[in-house]
């Protein structure tokens, strides 16, 4: 354990130690500062139930953590230097990593899927850089509805109205150590987008886990409820999670060739297209997540790609060589970033290794594309494709593949086992 990790910001009385669970939700403990050297030396024990429960904290028996084996411990070790939370004086946060009692990597930990792909890229002498864009809603905590009205995309008046909460989100999360590039109102009342500066894939995913937790905390401090739920309102814009990928070797962007997409870039597109459907569950793991996936919604429904085309699932941005990248646009803001980035990077590296060729680029509406393959638009289809994908099982590992499918099947069953208000409103009097 690095000696530096033991050092705390001056005045720290409490350290928050946490990591992302099965759904990429940050969970952990608050630890007195006097106990921090012991945590750095020995780790901190947690029940493996942290990786065997859903987003509501409902626990179910898994083959790896269950009532028969007593949900045994794993240990969480500090991974990052504790950094002060500007809005909570005396409190610092450290991101953690999970290991088993023998200090080996924990197969239950979704982060390990991404670790393996980053290590694979390193063996190919490739550094994967990822920039992330997340959309979320700021709602009234009592009504769970927006306080503002109407759509004001990029509207500076609306931005000024929300500055009392978005300003602290930008400034204070940046002060904490997550580099925020910009924010703007999005395509619905109460909806905003925040962009996080690109960095290495693992750090980018860790930052998403922390960012979502910190946004919810800061929103609460300012009288709002923040939600990254994929589709909170049926008739309003959904919350997307867009990832901007570039691949680097010896200071050169492998996706770029004179400001345009390179041959390697085409192979990356080919790999991503090949696996988008069977890996859909990594970007949307709930019934609600697929409500975003409808035509003409700025959310893709197929594998089309295009140059600066926001109707496509894969949008290529060209320009200076350093800026050439692929934006993947299908995931929901509530997804687990480790699963998403792991499957995306695995597909991209496959494309390079196997020299996969993409379809022709789509110059117009991708929703009209006849050549692009479909991607799942409901959870049942996503489950079927993921369950039969030996490729996805290899990427996630047997343990994680099983857990992800178990939870998704439970979510689908919960959805099916209800009578909705719509059904009562429509059928109760009629029949």
Secondary structure, DSSP 4 states (H G I P E B T S, - for coil): --GGGG---TT--EEEEEEE-TTS-EEEEEEEGGGHHHHHHH-EEEEGGGGSB-TT--B---SSS-TTTT--EEEEEE-S--EE-TTSTTEEEEEEEEE-TTSPBPTT-THHHHHHHHHHHHHTT-EEEEEEEEEEEEE-TTT-S-SS-S--TT-HHHHHHTHHHHHHHHHHHHHHT--EEEEEE-SSTTEEEEEEEEEEHHHHHHHHHHHHHHHHHHHHHTT-EEE--TTSSTTS---BEEEEEEEEETTEETTEETTEE-HHHHHHHHHHHHHTTTTHHHH--STGGGGG--TTSSS-SB--EEET-TTSSEEEE-SSGGG-EEEE---BTTS-HHHHHHHHHHHHHHHHHTTPPP-----S-GGG-SSSPB--SSHHHHHHHHHT-HHHHHHH-HHHHHHHHHHHHHHHHHHHS---HHHHHHHTTT-
